[in-house]
Amino acid sequence: MQLSSPSIACSSVINMIFRAALLSLLAALANPLAIPLTSVDTLKNTYVLLRHGQSTSNVEGIISSDPSLSTTKKHPLTEDGIKQSFAAGKSLYDLVSSQLNQLNPTIQFVSSPFARTRQTTMNAIDGFLASVKPADEFSLNGLSCQGMSADAVNDATVYTDFFRERFFGKLDGMKLSTYAYVWPVDKMDTVNSGFGCESVDEVYTRVNMGIALCERRWSQQTIVVVSHADTLQILQTGGARGATLGGDIGDFSDYRFKNGEVRVLRQGELPPPENMEPPARWSQGNV
């Protein structure tokens, strides 16, 4: 194997940096709403991230990412996923109740339109309402929680493709272990689009647009973003680090969301990293 000279290696790094910077500029010009989360602390709203409950695709062990799924009922929640989503609603209630100095009791749900995230949102709202006490002054989606039905609240949920699943191109429908063809490369190159997959920077641009729209529409609210593992982890990693496109977000896969897990998006806050294991040993709970 022939080793590259230092000058060639240096040139390669410079080209990578230049390509990332160019992509960032082009994305900003093409998408004026794509404001990089350079400081979560300056946003008008606080964002809580919720991953969908266990889905049938999780149990089948396959990637379910095609954007066309946003208009279908394919790969809904399992019975366990429904329970996880209801429990997530209770966790959300406990979280906001315990942090009213930081999290506004006026709550808005914004969700990916995939079947599993739609169901998660509905069940999380149900779980939240089941936890509400008579003295509480919470509102969900602009409606008072007192005496309100989950159906009425869910009707006011905003569903948007900005927070849909990351598309994995030719790997869609294949075994979950094939993430191993993408995630390690993501760590080195955030514009990696091998197998036709959506790159990390493309996802980060998309979710930034979603956040920018939320910032235009609401102020001083707690926005609950119901989405998918890769999408939330890219948003979380970039937001926590104040990263721009091409920045330090390629290792997002080290910060896995469990099904039904709730986290607050905060500057400088990431969970302990989990190193990726060989594909044969990966469990469904980690994907």
MOPE-V526561 format. One record per helix or strand of 3 or more residues. SS is the DSSP state (2 for helix, 1 for strand). FROM is the first residue (numbers start at 1). TO is the last residue. If there is no record, write none. Layout:
# MOPE-V526561
<<SS	FROM	TO> <SS	FROM	TO>>
This chain:
# MOPE-V526561
<<2	6	30> <2	40	42> <1	46	51> <2	56	60> <2	67	71> <2	79	98> <1	106	111> <2	115	131> <2	150	155> <2	161	163> <2	169	171> <2	176	181> <2	183	188> <2	194	196> <2	200	217> <1	222	227> <2	229	241> <2	252	254> <1	262	264> <2	279	281> <2	284	286>>
